[in-house]
Amino acid sequence: MIRPQPKRRALALVPSVLWGAVAVICWLIVGITGDRSGTGIRTAATALFFGAGAGLVLHARRALLRELRRTWDIAATAQGVLVRPLPPRVGGLDVAAVQRSADPGAVIGGDVYEVLDTEHGVRALIGDVRGHGLTAVPAAAAVLGCFREAAHEEYELHGVLRRVDRAFARHLRHRAQEGRHPAGEEFVTLLLLEIRGDGVLRAVNCAHPWPYRVGVGPTRPLSEAEPLPPLGAFPLPEHIPVTHCGRMRPDDALILHTDGVTEARDDRGRPFPLPETLTGAARGRPPTARYLLHALDSALLHHTGGSPSDDTALLILHNDARLFAPLPVPGQAPVAHPIP
């Protein structure tokens, strides 16, 4: 937690206060003896008074700026621990991502993502906590912290979801004990995605928008299966359905996003056209992760006038054809070609 330092700020202002007090005393003395000292002394005292005042303001400004820079450095470090910068490659896939908070000046909010290279394949999470901005950060931290452990330890994807659900339930109980949120008022939508070593795609979806697949063929959602309810709103069912989404082909890109992207409005109230923007960005050139992210993010900022009203997150995973072999012909066994 970032705590204010009132004593440090008060000590920094002591020289300025003394300086200003001396100037005021000099002004009073000159005022008393002004008639006998002439205009020269009054002019000198006036200059001294205003000089001391300017020095007071400048010194206080420097002290406050130092404190502000220190507070910003602490906040940036804390935010970087929660939403860590993703490496450009994870498990042989090109990766690019951006997250924007609805709170001005905040780096993080209720939209979160993570991509991990595990012994079970590349596992990715994207989630959206109810609310936005800094108020949603505690719930986002509970979800991300658990996923980073469970993604490595759980063999099955539904096991990862159960671990995250239990962690989020503990968070809700703790918040209820503090009187922060009544039961049922805080929940999270999330999507867990797994890309195995042979390119097989599997997903578990809890009320989150399905990712889009860009590559050979039309741009379309990865699946149209009915998702589960969001975590925190209802208990998980005894059997958690894992959706099989085919296979990631060479030059395929998966665009994971939150509803802050698709629900972003322009000045006329029109939603952001994500599928059309993706189709236009991928036309005529390979859909690399960084290019797609830049194209989408720029179009989104242009659409909203530079200030989305809700948290937004975009996560791009791209198979640059060095990881998985092309789809096999019928009757031929698939062959994986890992990166040397």
C-alpha positions in Angstrom: 0.0 0.0 0.0 1.2 3.5 -0.8 1.0 5.6 2.4 1.3 9.3 2.5 4.3 10.9 4.2 3.0 14.0 6.0 6.1 14.4 8.2 8.4 14.3 5.3 6.4 16.9 3.4 6.1 19.1 6.5 9.9 19.0 7.0 10.5 19.9 3.4 8.3 23.0 3.8 10.0 24.2 7.0 12.8 26.3 5.2 10.2 27.9 2.9 8.0 28.8 5.9 10.9 30.4 7.8 12.0 32.2 4.7 8.5 33.6 4.2 8.2 34.6 7.9 11.5 36.6 7.7 10.2 38.4 4.7 6.9 39.3 6.4 8.8 40.5 9.5 11.0 42.7 7.3 7.9 44.1 5.6 6.3 45.0 9.0 9.5 46.7 10.2 9.7 48.7 7.1 6.1 49.6 7.3 6.7 51.0 10.8 9.8 53.0 9.9 8.8 53.7 6.4 8.2 57.5 6.9 11.8 58.0 8.2 13.6 55.6 5.8 12.5 56.9 2.5 11.3 55.1 -0.7 14.6 53.3 -1.2 14.2 51.1 1.8 10.5 50.5 1.0 11.5 49.5 -2.6 14.1 47.1 -1.3 11.7 45.6 1.2 9.1 45.1 -1.5 11.6 43.3 -3.7 12.7 41.1 -0.7 9.1 40.3 0.1 8.2 39.2 -3.4 11.5 37.4 -3.9 10.9 35.4 -0.7 7.4 34.6 -1.8 8.6 33.3 -5.2 11.3 31.3 -3.4 8.6 29.9 -1.1 6.5 28.8 -4.0 9.3 27.2 -6.0 10.7 25.3 -3.0 7.3 24.0 -2.1 6.7 23.0 -5.7 10.0 21.1 -5.9 9.2 19.2 -2.7 5.8 18.2 -3.9 7.1 17.1 -7.3 9.7 14.9 -5.6 7.0 13.3 -3.5 4.8 12.9 -6.5 7.5 11.2 -8.5 8.3 8.9 -5.6 4.6 7.9 -5.3 4.3 7.4 -9.0 7.4 5.1 -9.0 5.9 3.0 -6.2 2.5 2.8 -8.0 4.1 1.8 -11.3 6.1 -0.9 -9.6 3.1 -2.3 -7.9 1.0 -2.2 -11.1 3.8 -3.9 -13.0 3.7 -6.8 -10.6 0.0 -7.4 -11.2 -0.1 -6.9 -15.0 3.4 -8.0 -16.0 4.7 -7.0 -19.4 4.4 -10.0 -21.7 7.4 -11.3 -23.6 7.3 -11.1 -27.4 7.2 -14.9 -27.6 5.6 -17.4 -25.3 5.9 -21.1 -26.1 6.8 -20.4 -29.7 3.9 -18.0 -30.3 4.1 -14.3 -31.1 2.4 -12.4 -28.3 1.3 -8.7 -28.1 -1.1 -7.1 -25.6 -2.4 -3.8 -24.3 -4.6 -3.0 -21.3 -6.2 0.4 -20.6 -7.9 1.5 -17.4 -10.9 3.8 -17.4 -9.4 5.7 -14.4 -7.1 8.5 -15.7 -3.5 7.9 -14.7 -4.0 4.3 -13.7 -2.2 1.5 -15.6 -4.4 -1.3 -14.4 -8.1 -1.9 -13.9 -10.6 -4.7 -13.9 -9.5 -6.1 -17.3 -6.6 -8.6 -17.0 -4.7 -11.1 -19.1 -1.8 -13.5 -18.8 0.0 -16.0 -21.1 2.2 -18.8 -19.7 4.3 -21.5 -21.2 3.6 -24.7 -19.2 4.3 -28.4 -19.6 0.7 -28.7 -20.6 1.0 -26.2 -23.5 0.5 -22.5 -23.7 -2.2 -21.4 -21.4 -3.8 -17.9 -21.6 -6.3 -16.1 -19.4 -8.3 -13.0 -20.2 -10.9 -11.7 -17.7 -13.1 -8.8 -16.8 -14.0 -8.0 -13.2 -17.3 -6.2 -12.5 -16.8 -2.5 -12.3 -13.8 -0.7 -13.7 -10.7 1.2 -12.8 -8.9 0.9 -9.5 -12.0 -0.4 -7.6 -11.7 -3.7 -9.5 -8.0 -4.3 -8.9 -8.3 -6.5 -5.7 -10.5 -9.0 -7.5 -8.3 -8.9 -10.5 -5.2 -9.6 -8.3 -7.0 -12.7 -6.8 -7.8 -14.1 -10.2 -4.4 -13.5 -11.7 -2.4 -14.7 -8.7 -4.2 -18.1 -8.6 -4.0 -18.6 -12.4 -0.3 -18.2 -12.4 0.1 -21.1 -10.0 -2.7 -23.3 -11.2 -1.8 -23.1 -14.9 1.4 -24.9 -14.2 0.1 -27.4 -11.6 -3.2 -28.5 -13.0 -3.1 -31.1 -15.8 -6.7 -30.4 -17.1 -8.1 -27.0 -18.0 -11.2 -27.5 -15.9 -8.9 -28.0 -12.9 -7.4 -24.6 -13.5 -10.9 -23.0 -13.5 -11.8 -24.7 -10.2 -8.7 -23.4 -8.6 -9.4 -19.9 -9.8 -13.0 -20.2 -8.7 -12.0 -21.1 -5.1 -9.5 -18.3 -5.0 -12.2 -15.8 -6.1 -14.6 -17.2 -3.6 -12.1 -16.6 -0.8 -11.6 -13.1 -2.0 -15.4 -12.5 -1.9 -15.7 -13.8 1.7 -12.8 -11.6 2.8 -14.5 -8.5 1.1 -17.8 -9.4 2.7 -16.2 -9.6 6.2 -14.8 -6.1 5.6 -18.2 -4.9 4.6 -16.9 -3.8 1.2 -19.3 -5.8 -1.1 -22.5 -7.6 -0.3 -22.7 -11.2 -1.7 -23.5 -11.4 -5.4 -22.4 -7.9 -6.2 -18.9 -8.8 -7.4 -18.2 -11.3 -10.2 -15.7 -11.9 -13.0 -16.1 -13.1 -16.6 -13.1 -15.0 -17.9 -11.8 -17.2 -20.7 -9.1 -19.9 -20.3 -7.4 -21.0 -23.5 -5.0 -23.8 -24.0 -2.8 -24.4 -27.1 -1.2 -27.8 -26.9 2.1 -28.7 -28.5 0.4 -30.1 -31.6 -1.7 -26.9 -32.0 -4.9 -28.3 -30.6 -7.1 -25.5 -29.1 -9.2 -26.0 -26.0 -11.1 -23.4 -24.0 -13.3 -22.9 -20.9 -15.5 -19.9 -21.1 -17.3 -18.2 -18.2 -19.6 -15.6 -19.8 -16.7 -13.9 -21.7 -16.7 -12.9 -25.3 -15.2 -15.6 -27.5 -11.9 -14.7 -29.2 -11.7 -14.1 -33.0 -9.6 -16.2 -35.3 -7.8 -14.4 -38.1 -6.0 -16.3 -40.8 -7.0 -18.4 -43.7 -10.7 -18.0 -44.4 -13.1 -15.4 -42.9 -12.7 -13.7 -39.6 -15.0 -15.4 -37.1 -15.3 -16.3 -33.4 -13.3 -19.2 -32.2 -16.4 -21.0 -31.0 -20.2 -20.4 -30.7 -20.6 -22.8 -27.7 -22.8 -21.6 -24.8 -20.5 -20.3 -22.0 -20.8 -20.9 -18.3 -22.0 -18.2 -15.9 -19.4 -15.7 -14.6 -17.4 -16.7 -11.5 -18.9 -15.4 -8.3 -22.5 -15.2 -9.5 -23.3 -19.0 -9.4 -21.4 -22.1 -8.2 -19.6 -24.0 -10.9 -21.4 -27.1 -12.2 -20.2 -30.6 -11.3 -19.1 -31.2 -14.9 -17.2 -28.3 -16.5 -17.5 -28.4 -20.3 -14.2 -27.9 -22.1 -14.7 -26.6 -25.7 -12.6 -28.1 -28.4 -11.8 -25.4 -30.9 -10.0 -27.3 -33.6 -6.3 -26.6 -34.3 -4.2 -23.5 -34.6 -2.9 -23.4 -38.2 0.2 -21.6 -39.6 -0.3 -17.9 -39.7 -3.4 -18.1 -37.5 -3.9 -15.3 -35.0 -6.2 -15.4 -32.0 -7.6 -12.1 -30.8 -8.7 -12.3 -27.1 -10.6 -9.2 -25.9 -12.9 -7.9 -23.2 -16.3 -6.4 -23.7 -14.9 -3.0 -23.1 -13.6 -3.3 -26.7 -16.8 -4.4 -28.5 -19.0 -2.0 -26.4 -16.8 1.1 -26.9 -18.9 3.8 -28.4 -18.2 6.8 -30.6 -19.7 10.2 -30.4 -22.8 8.9 -32.2 -23.3 5.9 -29.8 -22.1 3.3 -32.4 -20.2 0.3 -31.0 -16.7 -0.5 -32.1 -16.8 -2.8 -35.2 -14.2 -5.3 -34.1 -14.8 -8.1 -36.8 -14.7 -5.6 -39.7 -11.6 -3.9 -38.3 -9.9 -7.2 -38.0 -10.8 -8.2 -41.5 -9.5 -4.9 -42.9 -6.2 -5.1 -40.8 -5.5 -8.7 -42.0 -6.2 -8.1 -45.7 -3.2 -8.3 -47.9 -0.5 -9.0 -45.4 0.5 -11.6 -42.7 -1.5 -10.9 -39.5 1.5 -10.6 -37.1 0.7 -10.0 -33.4 2.3 -6.6 -33.1 0.7 -5.3 -36.4 -2.7 -6.5 -35.4 -2.5 -5.0 -32.0 -1.3 -1.6 -33.3 -4.1 -1.6 -35.9 -6.8 -2.5 -33.4 -5.6 -0.2 -30.6 -5.3 2.7 -33.0 -8.7 2.1 -34.5 -10.3 1.8 -31.0 -8.7 5.0 -29.7 -9.9 6.8 -32.9 -13.4 5.4 -32.5 -13.7 6.6 -28.9 -11.9 9.9 -29.3 -8.9 8.7 -27.3 -10.8 8.0 -24.1 -12.7 4.7 -23.7 -15.3 4.9 -20.9 -14.6 1.4 -19.7 -11.5 -0.8 -19.1 -10.3 -2.5 -22.3 -7.9 -5.3 -22.9 -6.5 -6.9 -26.1 -4.4 -10.0 -26.3 -3.0 -11.3 -29.6 -1.5 -14.8 -30.1 0.0 -15.5 -33.5 1.4 -18.7 -34.9 4.0 -17.5 -37.3 4.2 -21.0 -39.0 7.3 -22.0 -37.1 5.5 -23.9 -34.4 2.9 -26.2 -35.8 2.7 -28.1 -39.1 0.0 -27.4 -41.6 -3.2 -29.4 -41.3 -2.7 -33.0 -42.4 -4.5 -34.5 -45.4 -7.3 -37.1 -44.6 -5.8 -40.4 -43.5 -2.4 -38.9 -42.7 -1.2 -38.5 -39.1 -0.4 -35.0 -38.0 3.2 -34.1 -37.5 4.4 -31.4 -35.1 7.4 -29.3 -36.0 8.7 -27.6 -32.9 11.0 -24.6 -33.1 14.7 -25.8 -33.1 
